[in-house]
Amino acid sequence: MTKQVPGSPYDGPPLSWRPAPPRPARRRRSELAVPGSNPRMMAGAANSDADAVFLDLEDSVAPSEKVASRARIVQALNENDFGDKATVVRINDLSTQWAVRDVVDVVEGAGAKLEAIMLPKTRGPEDVAALDIMLTSLEQQLGLTHTIGIEAQIENANGISSVEKIAFASKRLIALVFGPGDYAAYADMPVLSIGAHDFAYPGHIYHFALQRIVTAAKAAGLQTIDGPFGKFRDLEGLRNSAQMAKMLGCDGKWAVHPAQIPVLNEVFSPSEAEIAKATAIRDRYFQATEEEGLGAVALDGEEMLDEASRKLAEVVLQRAADDGLL
């Protein structure tokens, strides 16, 4: 007898096999994108300070190099020490001629070194289900001792419209990833710099799409990764873009150049001031509820605290702990 994921809005055909969840997903404050056609850059990524690295077979690889790049990625995963970084490979869109062999060749060649597959242009839960089935078969064939996760990239109108179902489509899912470049193209937005914010519009032009992705991801217990900021020399622009994504609830952001990594790691980690205030809120609320019998109390005579305040503080403190700051 087959079952749907409990609480899932996925209404497609039931899957006959549900894998165990992937190993606990590590933080992805910065996820460095690297062309799978460039062995030197892949070796450099292994020595970077990124939390995660994805070796790309899709947009950054020319069609004539896609097949050869599979073997280069397998070699890079097997020969380079990525330390405690999350290792991810982005395959080609499932509608292309390359996708199936991308999965088979990479997993057969370096499955033991792979944490996740990134699925670009995810249109609906059926795309995730198809990749899930392929990975299940390969893991059983190869006798892999861990479950390979999935990062679903949301970057078109179909994906945005189905994002709640996508988020619950597989226990393999680790993160939802926003793709602003393709999304802008699909939405006919007059944007020529990937991830840039056009202040001619009175607000964050990707607010709706990104907030919807964040909400779906949080409901399913997934991380949310904002897409790239293409102007890699504009670190202040990157910082602004990352801060807006953080305020919307994103856990991290792509880096398209190693110079972007320190900014992203800083922005998506709690600052000393944030940690200090979160600690003060937690401690004062504990004192109020446990020692004074109060459900609401003022902090420094200026700000009212209640249970929601404690939850907000715990989010900051948990992130600080995850990042080794506590």
C-alpha positions as CSV (number, residue, x, y, z in Angstrom):
1,M,0.0,0.0,0.0
2,T,1.4,3.4,-0.9
3,K,0.9,6.7,1.0
4,Q,1.2,10.3,0.3
5,V,3.5,12.5,2.5
6,P,1.4,13.3,5.6
7,G,0.0,16.8,5.4
8,S,1.1,17.1,1.8
9,P,-0.9,19.0,-0.8
10,Y,0.7,16.8,-3.5
11,D,-2.2,15.2,-5.5
12,G,-0.2,13.3,-8.1
13,P,0.0,9.5,-8.2
14,P,1.3,7.9,-5.0
15,L,5.0,6.9,-5.0
16,S,5.7,3.3,-4.3
17,W,8.9,4.0,-2.3
18,R,9.7,6.8,0.1
19,P,13.4,7.2,1.0
20,A,14.6,8.1,4.5
21,P,15.3,11.8,4.8
22,P,18.7,12.9,3.6
23,R,21.4,13.4,6.2
24,P,20.8,16.6,8.2
25,A,21.1,19.5,5.8
26,R,24.0,21.9,6.8
27,R,23.5,25.6,6.7
28,R,23.7,27.2,3.2
29,R,24.5,30.8,3.9
30,S,26.6,30.8,0.7
31,E,26.3,28.4,-2.1
32,L,29.0,28.8,-4.7
33,A,28.1,28.1,-8.3
34,V,30.9,26.6,-10.4
35,P,30.9,25.5,-14.1
36,G,31.3,21.8,-14.4
37,S,33.4,22.3,-17.5
38,N,36.2,24.0,-15.5
39,P,38.4,21.6,-13.4
40,R,40.5,24.5,-12.0
41,M,37.5,26.4,-10.7
42,M,36.0,23.3,-9.2
43,A,39.3,22.6,-7.4
44,G,39.3,26.2,-6.2
45,A,35.7,25.9,-4.9
46,A,36.8,23.0,-2.7
47,N,39.2,25.4,-0.9
48,S,36.7,28.2,-0.6
49,D,34.8,29.4,2.5
50,A,31.4,28.6,1.0
51,D,29.0,26.6,3.0
52,A,27.9,24.7,-0.1
53,V,29.3,24.2,-3.6
54,F,27.2,23.3,-6.7
55,L,29.0,22.0,-9.7
56,D,26.9,23.0,-12.7
57,L,25.9,21.1,-15.8
58,E,23.2,23.5,-16.9
59,D,23.4,27.2,-17.8
60,S,27.1,27.8,-17.2
61,V,28.1,24.9,-19.5
62,A,28.0,25.2,-23.3
63,P,25.9,22.5,-25.0
64,S,29.0,21.1,-26.7
65,E,30.6,20.6,-23.3
66,K,27.8,19.1,-21.4
67,V,28.5,15.4,-21.9
68,A,32.3,15.8,-21.2
69,S,31.6,17.9,-18.1
70,R,29.9,15.0,-16.4
71,A,33.2,13.1,-16.2
72,R,35.0,16.3,-15.1
73,I,32.5,16.7,-12.2
74,V,32.9,13.1,-11.2
75,Q,36.7,13.6,-11.2
76,A,36.4,16.8,-9.2
77,L,34.2,15.2,-6.5
78,N,36.4,12.2,-6.2
79,E,39.8,14.0,-6.2
80,N,39.2,17.2,-4.3
81,D,38.6,17.5,-0.6
82,F,35.5,19.6,0.0
83,G,35.7,19.3,3.7
84,D,32.4,19.9,5.5
85,K,30.9,21.7,2.5
86,A,27.6,20.5,1.1
87,T,28.4,19.1,-2.4
88,V,25.7,19.6,-5.0
89,V,25.5,19.0,-8.7
90,R,23.0,20.9,-10.9
91,I,21.7,18.7,-13.7
92,N,20.0,19.9,-16.9
93,D,16.3,20.5,-17.1
94,L,14.3,17.3,-17.1
95,S,12.9,18.2,-20.5
96,T,16.3,18.2,-22.1
97,Q,18.2,15.4,-23.8
98,W,21.0,15.5,-21.1
99,A,19.1,15.2,-17.8
100,V,18.8,11.4,-17.3
101,R,22.4,10.7,-18.2
102,D,23.5,13.7,-16.0
103,V,21.9,11.9,-13.0
104,V,23.1,8.4,-13.9
105,D,26.7,9.3,-14.7
106,V,27.3,11.6,-11.8
107,V,25.7,9.3,-9.2
108,E,27.4,6.1,-10.6
109,G,30.7,7.9,-10.7
110,A,30.7,9.9,-7.4
111,G,27.4,9.2,-5.5
112,A,29.3,8.6,-2.3
113,K,30.7,12.1,-2.4
114,L,27.4,13.8,-3.3
115,E,25.0,15.4,-0.9
116,A,22.3,16.6,-3.3
117,I,21.2,17.1,-6.9
118,M,19.8,20.5,-7.9
119,L,16.8,20.3,-10.2
120,P,16.5,23.4,-12.4
121,K,13.3,24.8,-13.8
122,T,11.1,22.6,-11.5
123,R,7.6,22.9,-12.9
124,G,5.7,20.8,-10.4
125,P,5.8,18.0,-7.9
126,E,6.0,15.4,-10.7
127,D,9.4,16.7,-11.7
128,V,10.7,16.1,-8.1
129,A,9.0,12.7,-8.1
130,A,10.7,11.7,-11.3
131,L,14.2,12.6,-9.9
132,D,13.3,10.9,-6.7
133,I,12.6,7.6,-8.5
134,M,15.8,7.8,-10.5
135,L,17.9,8.4,-7.4
136,T,16.1,5.6,-5.5
137,S,17.0,3.1,-8.3
138,L,20.6,4.2,-8.4
139,E,21.1,4.1,-4.6
140,Q,19.7,0.6,-4.5
141,Q,21.9,-0.5,-7.5
142,L,25.0,1.0,-6.0
143,G,24.4,0.2,-2.4
144,L,24.9,3.8,-1.2
145,T,24.8,4.2,2.5
146,H,23.3,7.7,2.5
147,T,20.3,9.3,0.8
148,I,21.0,11.9,-1.9
149,G,19.0,15.0,-1.3
150,I,17.3,17.3,-3.8
151,E,17.4,21.1,-4.1
152,A,14.5,22.2,-6.3
153,Q,15.1,25.4,-8.2
154,I,12.0,27.5,-8.7
155,E,12.4,29.8,-11.7
156,N,9.3,29.9,-13.9
157,A,5.6,30.6,-13.6
158,N,4.7,26.9,-13.3
159,G,7.1,26.4,-10.4
160,I,5.8,29.5,-8.6
161,S,2.2,28.4,-9.1
162,S,2.9,24.9,-7.8
163,V,5.5,25.7,-5.1
164,E,3.5,24.5,-2.2
165,K,3.0,21.1,-3.8
166,I,6.7,21.0,-4.8
167,A,7.8,21.6,-1.3
168,F,6.1,18.4,-0.1
169,A,6.8,16.2,-3.1
170,S,9.7,14.2,-1.7
171,K,11.4,13.5,1.6
172,R,14.7,14.0,-0.3
173,L,14.1,17.7,-0.5
174,I,16.6,19.9,1.3
175,A,16.0,23.3,-0.1
176,L,14.0,25.4,-2.5
177,V,16.2,27.7,-4.6
178,F,15.0,30.8,-6.4
179,G,16.2,31.5,-9.9
180,P,15.7,35.2,-10.6
181,G,17.2,35.3,-14.1
182,D,14.9,32.7,-15.6
183,Y,11.9,33.9,-13.5
184,A,12.3,37.5,-14.9
185,A,12.5,36.1,-18.4
186,Y,9.4,33.9,-17.9
187,A,7.5,36.9,-16.4
188,D,8.5,39.3,-19.2
189,M,10.2,41.6,-16.7
190,P,12.5,44.2,-18.3
191,V,15.6,43.1,-16.3
192,L,19.0,42.7,-17.9
193,S,21.2,42.1,-14.8
194,I,20.5,38.8,-12.9
195,G,19.3,39.4,-9.4
196,A,19.6,43.1,-9.5
197,H,17.0,45.2,-7.8
198,D,15.5,47.9,-10.0
199,F,14.5,50.9,-7.8
200,A,12.3,52.3,-10.5
201,Y,9.8,49.8,-8.9
202,P,8.7,50.9,-5.4
203,G,9.7,47.7,-3.7
204,H,11.6,44.5,-4.1
205,I,10.7,43.3,-7.6
206,Y,11.1,39.6,-6.6
207,H,9.2,40.0,-3.3
208,F,6.1,38.0,-4.3
209,A,7.9,35.1,-5.8
210,L,10.6,34.9,-3.1
211,Q,8.1,35.2,-0.2
212,R,5.9,32.5,-1.7
213,I,8.9,30.2,-2.0
214,V,10.0,31.0,1.6
215,T,6.5,30.3,2.9
216,A,6.3,26.9,1.1
217,A,9.8,25.9,2.2
218,K,9.2,26.8,5.9
219,A,5.9,24.8,5.9
220,A,7.9,21.8,4.7
221,G,10.9,22.3,6.9
222,L,13.2,23.2,4.0
223,Q,15.9,25.8,3.6
224,T,15.4,28.7,1.1
225,I,18.3,29.9,-1.0
226,D,18.0,33.2,-2.9
227,G,19.4,33.2,-6.4
228,P,22.6,35.0,-7.7
229,F,23.5,38.6,-7.9
230,G,25.3,38.7,-11.2
231,K,27.4,41.9,-10.7
232,F,30.1,40.1,-8.9
233,R,32.3,43.2,-8.4
234,D,29.5,45.2,-6.8
235,L,29.7,43.9,-3.2
236,E,27.6,46.6,-1.8
237,G,24.8,45.8,-4.2
238,L,25.3,42.1,-3.3
239,R,25.0,43.0,0.4
240,N,21.8,44.9,-0.2
241,S,20.3,42.1,-2.2
242,A,21.3,39.5,0.5
243,Q,19.9,41.7,3.3
244,M,16.5,41.9,1.5
245,A,16.5,38.1,1.1
246,K,17.4,37.6,4.7
247,M,14.6,39.9,5.8
248,L,12.1,37.8,3.8
249,G,13.3,34.6,5.6
250,C,15.9,33.2,3.2
251,D,18.7,31.1,4.8
252,G,21.3,31.9,2.2
253,K,22.2,33.0,-1.3
254,W,24.1,31.9,-4.4
255,A,27.6,33.2,-4.9
256,V,28.8,33.4,-8.5
257,H,32.3,34.4,-7.5
258,P,34.5,33.6,-4.5
259,A,34.7,37.3,-3.6
260,Q,31.0,37.2,-2.8
261,I,31.3,34.5,-0.2
262,P,32.5,36.6,2.8
263,V,29.7,39.0,2.4
264,L,27.1,36.3,2.2
265,N,28.5,34.4,5.2
266,E,28.4,37.7,7.2
267,V,24.9,38.8,6.2
268,F,23.3,35.4,6.8
269,S,24.9,34.9,10.2
270,P,23.5,36.8,13.2
271,S,25.6,39.9,14.2
272,E,26.9,40.5,17.7
273,A,24.2,43.0,18.3
274,E,21.5,40.6,17.2
275,I,22.9,37.8,19.4
276,A,23.1,40.2,22.4
277,K,19.5,41.4,21.9
278,A,18.2,37.9,21.4
279,T,19.9,36.7,24.5
280,A,18.5,39.6,26.5
281,I,15.0,38.8,25.2
282,R,15.3,35.1,26.0
283,D,16.7,35.7,29.5
284,R,14.2,38.5,30.4
285,Y,11.2,36.4,29.2
286,F,12.4,33.4,31.1
287,Q,12.7,35.5,34.2
288,A,9.2,36.9,33.7
289,T,7.5,33.6,33.1
290,E,9.4,31.3,35.5
291,E,10.2,33.6,38.4
292,E,7.7,36.4,38.2
293,G,4.6,34.5,36.9
294,L,4.1,37.0,34.1
295,G,3.2,36.3,30.5
296,A,4.2,39.6,29.1
297,V,7.0,42.0,30.3
298,A,8.9,45.1,29.2
299,L,12.5,44.9,28.1
300,D,14.5,47.9,29.4
301,G,11.3,49.7,29.9
302,E,10.9,50.2,26.1
303,E,9.7,47.1,24.4
304,M,7.0,44.6,25.3
305,L,7.9,40.9,25.2
306,D,5.7,37.8,25.1
307,E,5.9,34.2,23.8
308,A,6.2,35.4,20.2
309,S,9.3,37.5,21.2
310,R,10.9,34.4,22.7
311,K,10.3,32.5,19.5
312,L,12.0,35.3,17.5
313,A,14.9,35.3,19.8
314,E,15.3,31.5,19.6
315,V,15.5,31.7,15.8
316,V,18.5,34.1,16.0
317,L,20.2,32.1,18.8
318,Q,19.8,28.8,16.9
319,R,21.3,30.3,13.8
320,A,24.2,31.6,15.9
321,A,24.8,28.2,17.4
322,D,24.6,26.6,13.9
323,D,27.3,29.0,12.7
324,G,29.6,28.4,15.7
325,L,29.0,31.8,17.2
326,L,27.8,30.5,20.6
